[in-house]
Each structure stands twice: as C-alpha cells, then as structure tokens.
Amino acid sequence: MKKLGLIRDKIRRCFNNLNDTLMGLNARCLNDKLVSGKVYELLRVKGTPRTPMSFIWKSYIPPKFSFNVWLALRNRLPTQDSLSYLYIVNRCDLCKGGLETIPHLFFLCPFTCRVWERVRAWIGVGHQMTTLLSAIKWISKTRKGATVKAKAGRLAFCATTYYIWQARNETRFDEGKKTEEDVVAKIKHVV
C-alpha cells in the first residue's frame, strides 16, 4: 500500500491540479483501462540522452583519439573550469581571452575556430559545428557507412579534438605557442 501511495503522489506532482491529473490519466487509457506502459513513461526518470559511442570507438581511430573524445563528451577533461576547486585562474591559454570550458576550448575559442574551419574545408564539411555532440550527430548523419569519406570524417573529427587538447597542453605546460598550421598539419598527416 505504501508503494501505491508513492505512485499516487508522483502522478499528482506531474500535473497542476486534480482536474489535470484526471484528464492526464484518461489520456493514458485504452477502452476505459489504464495502460501501464503509458503511465510508466509518465513516471520514469528521464536521464541524459546517451551519446553515440559507436561513432568514436572504431578500429581505424587510434584509441588515444577515441579516449580524448570520450572524456570530452562526458565533461571529464581537466579544464581549468573543472579544476576550479584548486583556485586556478580560469583563462583559456590558446586565446588568452575566455574561460576555459569544454565548449569554449573546442568551439568558441578563436584559435580552435580557425582550426575547425580549415579542417572542415579540407574534408569538405560545410556545416558549422557548435558542440561535440551536435558535430557527432551531424557527421554520423551525413557520413554514413564504411566509405573512405565517412571514415575520414570520423577520423578527422577525433584527431582534431585530440590535437586541440594537445595544443592546449603544450601551450599551458611547455609554454610553447602552437599555431593553427601546426595543428592542422598534424591532423592532415593522421587522416
């Protein structure tokens, strides 16, 4: 009985008032019987959508590239933003302007924007990418299958994220300034 009371309370929280609750439950009925699957959809906890990991874990993509993209998709790369508890000054080392977050580092930083622009022009992608997940979805949609062009698009994406992260690390820790040409040359060499 206690579980039924909890379910009742959950259903009440899904709607504004008793009238809305009754209408919502009536919409989930078929032949005057409540359909449990529809009620389950109403009550279930909807988590974050799964990222398409099959895109990055391919035999022709070096594991270090895949691992780097995997960490970036999960917001687990140690950017200055995620290390704020260490009281580090949060500033992008590549552009010296914005806060170093994963979205900034890969798509908003002027340095990385120029790298992506050159790589996109080289592999023939006209679409402007704004997030890692949207880039993966767009490349997956337009570069389907096992063609050389599809493999090159996936590899170029993963290599670009890896070499942007490597350029960030070299700039931050080795105090060497990488140019866009250096990064793009490495990407072209790999692809």
Secondary structure, DSSP 8 states (H G I E B T S, - for coil): -HHHHHHHHHHHHHSSSHHHHHHHHHTTEETTEE-HHHHHHHHS--------GGGT--TTS-HHHHHHHHHHHTT-S--TTTTGGGT-----TTTSSS---HHIIIIISHHHHHHHHHHHHHHT--S---SHHHHHHHHHHHS-SS-HHHHHHHHHHHHHHHHHHHHHHHHHHS-----HHHHHHHHHHH-
